[in-house]
Amino acid sequence: MKKLILILAIFFTASGYLAAQPDMKHNDEWVKKIRAEKVAFLTTKLELTPEEAQTFWPVYNEFEEKRFKIHMQRRYMERNTMNELEGLSEKELHKISKDFIDLFQQEADLMKEYNQKFFNALPAKKVVMFYDMENDFRSHMLKEYRKKKREADRQ
């Protein structure tokens, strides 16, 4: 459970950091490139057989689409709320806080639901490895982004 919480915390940090980058926010080509890299990375690291990949990727893509919508709702709340905090009543602030936490709960519920679907698509060992490899991919991408940013700043 602690590892799952750590993975979620890292994911939220990484996804929030990357989503906040103005030059990448709505770049479809960039998103397609990252997704392709993720598929290759996870397929290789998990050593998915063709049959496993055929079963796993549609489930994962469905999961990611739903998770992305929740993240966008949270990002929208973060941006809009932080600009208007001063004028809100205690009651409004409590409701915003509850709504924000509800989005985290929705994501946790989604993960719980799809965890079972992942077990239906992959052997248990690969499901557990998948969570770790997904985290490794995010770390890898953050390192790559920071490296490219440093190189661009030097020029």
PASEBA-1860 file (N, C-alpha, C; in nm, 3 decimals):
! residues 155
1> MKKLILIL> 0.082/-0.119/0.000/0.000/0.000/0.000/0.087/0.126/0.000 ~ 0.194/0.125/0.079/0.283/0.240/0.084/0.346/0.265/-0.052 ~ 0.381/0.157/-0.121/0.443/0.171/-0.253/0.344/0.231/-0.352 ~ 0.216/0.189/-0.346/0.114/0.244/-0.433/0.097/0.393/-0.408 ~ 0.096/0.433/-0.283/0.083/0.575/-0.248/0.203/0.652/-0.301 ~ 0.323/0.596/-0.286/0.443/0.660/-0.338/0.436/0.675/-0.489 ~ 0.393/0.570/-0.557/0.381/0.575/-0.703/0.281/0.683/-0.743 ~ 0.168/0.689/-0.676/0.068/0.792/-0.707/0.123/0.931/-0.683
9> AIFFTASG> 0.192/0.949/-0.574/0.248/1.081/-0.543/0.348/1.125/-0.650 ~ 0.434/1.033/-0.690/0.532/1.066/-0.794/0.462/1.095/-0.925 ~ 0.362/1.014/-0.957/0.289/1.037/-1.082/0.224/1.174/-1.083 ~ 0.157/1.211/-0.973/0.090/1.340/-0.968/0.190/1.453/-0.981 ~ 0.303/1.439/-0.918/0.406/1.541/-0.927/0.457/1.553/-1.070 ~ 0.489/1.439/-1.129/0.543/1.439/-1.265/0.440/1.488/-1.366 ~ 0.318/1.438/-1.356/0.217/1.478/-1.454/0.182/1.625/-1.438 ~ 0.177/1.672/-1.314/0.150/1.814/-1.292/0.261/1.901/-1.344
17> YLAAQPDM> 0.384/1.859/-1.323/0.500/1.934/-1.370/0.500/1.943/-1.522 ~ 0.479/1.830/-1.587/0.480/1.830/-1.733/0.360/1.903/-1.791 ~ 0.244/1.886/-1.730/0.125/1.953/-1.780/0.136/2.104/-1.766 ~ 0.214/2.151/-1.671/0.229/2.294/-1.648/0.323/2.360/-1.748 ~ 0.394/2.283/-1.825/0.487/2.341/-1.920/0.410/2.399/-2.038 ~ 0.415/2.531/-2.059/0.332/2.595/-2.160/0.365/2.550/-2.302 ~ 0.490/2.518/-2.332/0.525/2.480/-2.467/0.484/2.337/-2.500 ~ 0.437/2.260/-2.401/0.401/2.121/-2.425/0.253/2.094/-2.400
25> KHNDEWVK> 0.183/2.187/-2.344/0.050/2.161/-2.292/-0.045/2.102/-2.396 ~ -0.052/2.157/-2.514/-0.150/2.110/-2.612/-0.081/2.063/-2.739 ~ 0.034/2.008/-2.727/0.110/1.965/-2.843/0.081/1.818/-2.872 ~ -0.008/1.795/-2.969/-0.050/1.658/-3.002/0.066/1.572/-3.048 ~ 0.156/1.628/-3.125/0.271/1.549/-3.172/0.357/1.505/-3.056 ~ 0.378/1.593/-2.959/0.457/1.560/-2.842/0.389/1.447/-2.764 ~ 0.258/1.456/-2.747/0.184/1.354/-2.673/0.193/1.220/-2.745 ~ 0.178/1.221/-2.876/0.188/1.097/-2.954/0.327/1.036/-2.941
33> KIRAEKVA> 0.428/1.120/-2.943/0.566/1.072/-2.931/0.588/1.008/-2.793 ~ 0.542/1.074/-2.690/0.558/1.022/-2.554/0.484/0.889/-2.539 ~ 0.363/0.884/-2.590/0.285/0.759/-2.580/0.355/0.646/-2.654 ~ 0.409/0.674/-2.771/0.480/0.571/-2.847/0.603/0.524/-2.770 ~ 0.675/0.618/-2.710/0.791/0.581/-2.629/0.749/0.497/-2.509 ~ 0.637/0.532/-2.449/0.589/0.459/-2.333/0.551/0.316/-2.371 ~ 0.483/0.301/-2.483/0.446/0.167/-2.529/0.571/0.083/-2.551 ~ 0.668/0.139/-2.620/0.793/0.066/-2.647/0.865/0.033/-2.516
41> FLTTKLEL> 0.875/0.131/-2.428/0.944/0.113/-2.301/0.878/0.002/-2.219 ~ 0.748/0.011/-2.199/0.678/-0.087/-2.115/0.675/-0.225/-2.180 ~ 0.654/-0.229/-2.311/0.652/-0.358/-2.380/0.785/-0.430/-2.364 ~ 0.893/-0.354/-2.378/1.027/-0.412/-2.365/1.056/-0.452/-2.222 ~ 1.034/-0.359/-2.128/1.067/-0.386/-1.988/0.983/-0.499/-1.929 ~ 0.857/-0.507/-1.970/0.770/-0.612/-1.917/0.783/-0.742/-1.996 ~ 0.858/-0.735/-2.104/0.875/-0.852/-2.191/0.740/-0.911/-2.229 ~ 0.652/-0.823/-2.278/0.518/-0.868/-2.317/0.525/-0.955/-2.441
49> TPEEAQTF> 0.455/-1.066/-2.435/0.442/-1.149/-2.554/0.343/-1.079/-2.647 ~ 0.340/-1.115/-2.773/0.241/-1.053/-2.863/0.098/-1.071/-2.813 ~ 0.068/-1.186/-2.757/-0.067/-1.211/-2.705/-0.097/-1.122/-2.584 ~ 0.001/-1.108/-2.495/-0.017/-1.022/-2.378/-0.034/-0.877/-2.421 ~ 0.048/-0.832/-2.513/0.039/-0.694/-2.561/-0.097/-0.667/-2.624 ~ -0.146/-0.763/-2.702/-0.275/-0.747/-2.769/-0.389/-0.735/-2.668 ~ -0.377/-0.802/-2.557/-0.480/-0.797/-2.452/-0.461/-0.675/-2.362 ~ -0.335/-0.646/-2.326/-0.305/-0.542/-2.228/-0.327/-0.401/-2.281
57> WPVYNEFE> -0.275/-0.369/-2.401/-0.276/-0.229/-2.446/-0.414/-0.168/-2.462 ~ -0.513/-0.238/-2.513/-0.647/-0.175/-2.517/-0.700/-0.141/-2.377 ~ -0.675/-0.230/-2.280/-0.719/-0.204/-2.143/-0.643/-0.084/-2.086 ~ -0.513/-0.083/-2.106/-0.431/0.027/-2.054/-0.471/0.160/-2.119 ~ -0.493/0.161/-2.249/-0.531/0.285/-2.319/-0.663/0.339/-2.267 ~ -0.757/0.251/-2.242/-0.886/0.291/-2.185/-0.865/0.351/-2.045 ~ -0.784/0.285/-1.966/-0.751/0.332/-1.832/-0.685/0.471/-1.838 ~ -0.587/0.486/-1.924/-0.515/0.613/-1.936/-0.607/0.727/-1.979
65> EKRFKIHM> -0.698/0.698/-2.069/-0.793/0.801/-2.115/-0.879/0.850/-1.998 ~ -0.928/0.757/-1.920/-1.011/0.794/-1.804/-0.928/0.866/-1.698 ~ -0.807/0.819/-1.674/-0.720/0.883/-1.575/-0.683/1.024/-1.620 ~ -0.658/1.041/-1.749/-0.623/1.173/-1.802/-0.737/1.272/-1.780 ~ -0.860/1.228/-1.800/-0.976/1.317/-1.779/-0.983/1.363/-1.633 ~ -0.957/1.272/-1.542/-0.957/1.309/-1.400/-0.846/1.409/-1.371 ~ -0.728/1.386/-1.428/-0.616/1.479/-1.408/-0.649/1.617/-1.464 ~ -0.714/1.621/-1.578/-0.749/1.750/-1.637/-0.853/1.823/-1.551
73> QRRYMERN> -0.946/1.749/-1.494/-1.043/1.812/-1.403/-0.970/1.872/-1.283 ~ -0.876/1.798/-1.229/-0.801/1.846/-1.112/-0.717/1.968/-1.150 ~ -0.650/1.964/-1.265/-0.569/2.078/-1.309/-0.657/2.201/-1.329 ~ -0.774/2.182/-1.386/-0.868/2.292/-1.405/-0.906/2.352/-1.270 ~ -0.937/2.266/-1.174/-0.971/2.314/-1.040/-0.855/2.390/-0.978 ~ -0.735/2.335/-0.991/-0.617/2.399/-0.933/-0.598/2.539/-0.990 ~ -0.602/2.549/-1.121/-0.580/2.680/-1.185/-0.686/2.781/-1.149 ~ -0.812/2.740/-1.158/-0.921/2.833/-1.134/-0.936/2.870/-0.988
81> TMNELEGL> -0.916/2.775/-0.900/-0.934/2.800/-0.758/-0.824/2.888/-0.702 ~ -0.701/2.861/-0.737/-0.590/2.935/-0.679/-0.596/3.084/-0.714 ~ -0.659/3.118/-0.825/-0.670/3.258/-0.863/-0.782/3.331/-0.790 ~ -0.870/3.257/-0.724/-0.988/3.318/-0.663/-1.003/3.289/-0.514 ~ -0.898/3.244/-0.448/-0.909/3.204/-0.308/-0.954/3.316/-0.215 ~ -0.906/3.435/-0.240/-0.933/3.546/-0.147/-1.081/3.579/-0.134 ~ -1.158/3.562/-0.240/-1.298/3.602/-0.234/-1.393/3.492/-0.191 ~ -1.343/3.377/-0.154/-1.430/3.263/-0.122/-1.459/3.252/0.027
89> SEKELHKI> -1.580/3.208/0.057/-1.620/3.188/0.197/-1.562/3.056/0.247 ~ -1.570/3.036/0.380/-1.524/2.911/0.441/-1.601/2.792/0.382 ~ -1.731/2.811/0.364/-1.815/2.703/0.310/-1.770/2.667/0.168 ~ -1.744/2.768/0.086/-1.699/2.743/-0.051/-1.563/2.675/-0.053 ~ -1.475/2.718/0.036/-1.343/2.657/0.044/-1.350/2.510/0.086 ~ -1.439/2.480/0.180/-1.458/2.341/0.222/-1.511/2.256/0.107 ~ -1.603/2.311/0.029/-1.658/2.237/-0.085/-1.550/2.212/-0.190 ~ -1.470/2.313/-0.217/-1.361/2.297/-0.315/-1.264/2.190/-0.267
97> SKDFIDLF> -1.230/2.193/-0.140/-1.140/2.093/-0.084/-1.200/1.953/-0.098 ~ -1.327/1.939/-0.068/-1.395/1.810/-0.081/-1.395/1.765/-0.228 ~ -1.427/1.855/-0.318/-1.429/1.821/-0.461/-1.291/1.777/-0.509 ~ -1.189/1.844/-0.461/-1.053/1.811/-0.498/-1.017/1.670/-0.450 ~ -1.049/1.642/-0.325/-1.022/1.510/-0.268/-1.105/1.404/-0.341 ~ -1.227/1.438/-0.379/-1.312/1.345/-0.454/-1.246/1.303/-0.585 ~ -1.174/1.394/-0.648/-1.105/1.359/-0.772/-0.992/1.259/-0.745 ~ -0.922/1.275/-0.636/-0.821/1.175/-0.598/-0.888/1.039/-0.572
105> QQEADLMK> -1.005/1.043/-0.507/-1.078/0.919/-0.480/-1.124/0.854/-0.610 ~ -1.169/0.935/-0.704/-1.209/0.881/-0.835/-1.092/0.810/-0.902 ~ -0.976/0.871/-0.891/-0.858/0.809/-0.951/-0.822/0.679/-0.879 ~ -0.830/0.680/-0.747/-0.801/0.558/-0.671/-0.902/0.448/-0.707 ~ -1.029/0.485/-0.720/-1.132/0.388/-0.759/-1.105/0.335/-0.899 ~ -1.063/0.422/-0.987/-1.030/0.381/-1.124/-0.913/0.283/-1.123 ~ -0.812/0.313/-1.044/-0.697/0.223/-1.035/-0.738/0.087/-0.979 ~ -0.824/0.089/-0.881/-0.870/-0.037/-0.822/-0.947/-0.119/-0.927
113> EYNQKFFN> -1.034/-0.052/-1.000/-1.112/-0.119/-1.105/-1.019/-0.178/-1.213 ~ -0.925/-0.098/-1.259/-0.839/-0.143/-1.369/-0.730/-0.238/-1.321 ~ -0.698/-0.236/-1.195/-0.603/-0.333/-1.144/-0.653/-0.474/-1.174 ~ -0.779/-0.497/-1.149/-0.837/-0.629/-1.178/-0.833/-0.658/-1.328 ~ -0.860/-0.558/-1.409/-0.856/-0.578/-1.554/-0.713/-0.608/-1.600 ~ -0.614/-0.543/-1.536/-0.475/-0.572/-1.569/-0.441/-0.717/-1.534 ~ -0.492/-0.764/-1.419/-0.469/-0.904/-1.381/-0.535/-1.000/-1.479 ~ -0.643/-0.957/-1.541/-0.708/-1.041/-1.643/-0.628/-1.042/-1.773
121> ALPAKKVV> -0.546/-0.939/-1.795/-0.470/-0.927/-1.919/-0.328/-0.982/-1.908 ~ -0.272/-0.977/-1.787/-0.132/-1.013/-1.767/-0.116/-1.105/-1.647 ~ -0.005/-1.180/-1.644/0.026/-1.255/-1.521/0.050/-1.157/-1.405 ~ 0.024/-1.203/-1.284/0.035/-1.117/-1.165/0.172/-1.050/-1.155 ~ 0.278/-1.124/-1.182/0.412/-1.068/-1.171/0.429/-0.948/-1.264 ~ 0.374/-0.957/-1.386/0.387/-0.847/-1.481/0.301/-0.728/-1.443 ~ 0.189/-0.752/-1.376/0.106/-0.640/-1.330/0.183/-0.560/-1.226 ~ 0.242/-0.629/-1.131/0.320/-0.560/-1.027/0.440/-0.489/-1.091
129> MFYDMEND> 0.506/-0.557/-1.183/0.619/-0.494/-1.253/0.572/-0.372/-1.333 ~ 0.454/-0.380/-1.390/0.399/-0.270/-1.469/0.392/-0.142/-1.388 ~ 0.341/-0.150/-1.266/0.331/-0.029/-1.183/0.469/0.032/-1.159 ~ 0.566/-0.053/-1.134/0.702/-0.005/-1.112/0.761/0.053/-1.241 ~ 0.739/-0.015/-1.353/0.794/0.031/-1.481/0.729/0.160/-1.527 ~ 0.601/0.176/-1.497/0.533/0.302/-1.533/0.598/0.418/-1.458 ~ 0.632/0.396/-1.333/0.702/0.495/-1.254/0.842/0.521/-1.311 ~ 0.912/0.414/-1.348/1.044/0.429/-1.409/1.037/0.511/-1.538
137> FRSHMLKE> 0.932/0.490/-1.615/0.917/0.566/-1.739/0.899/0.715/-1.710 ~ 0.815/0.747/-1.612/0.796/0.889/-1.577/0.927/0.952/-1.531 ~ 1.002/0.880/-1.451/1.132/0.930/-1.405/1.226/0.951/-1.523 ~ 1.228/0.855/-1.612/1.311/0.864/-1.732/1.273/0.987/-1.815 ~ 1.144/1.009/-1.834/1.099/1.122/-1.916/1.130/1.256/-1.848 ~ 1.116/1.261/-1.717/1.151/1.385/-1.647/1.299/1.416/-1.662 ~ 1.382/1.314/-1.650/1.527/1.333/-1.668/1.558/1.382/-1.809 ~ 1.493/1.322/-1.908/1.514/1.363/-2.047/1.471/1.507/-2.069
145> YRKKKREA> 1.356/1.542/-2.013/1.306/1.678/-2.027/1.402/1.779/-1.964 ~ 1.446/1.749/-1.844/1.539/1.840/-1.775/1.671/1.851/-1.850 ~ 1.718/1.742/-1.904/1.842/1.742/-1.982/1.827/1.831/-2.105 ~ 1.717/1.815/-2.178/1.693/1.898/-2.297/1.677/2.045/-2.260 ~ 1.611/2.069/-2.148/1.591/2.208/-2.103/1.725/2.272/-2.069 ~ 1.812/2.198/-2.000/1.946/2.252/-1.968/2.025/2.281/-2.096 ~ 2.018/2.190/-2.191/2.088/2.211/-2.318/2.033/2.333/-2.391 ~ 1.903/2.351/-2.390/1.842/2.466/-2.456/1.880/2.596/-2.385
153> DRQ> 1.888/2.592/-2.253/1.924/2.711/-2.175/2.069/2.753/-2.202 ~ 2.155/2.655/-2.231/2.296/2.687/-2.259/2.314/2.755/-2.395 ~ 2.221/2.735/-2.482/2.235/2.791/-2.619/2.188/2.931/-2.631
END
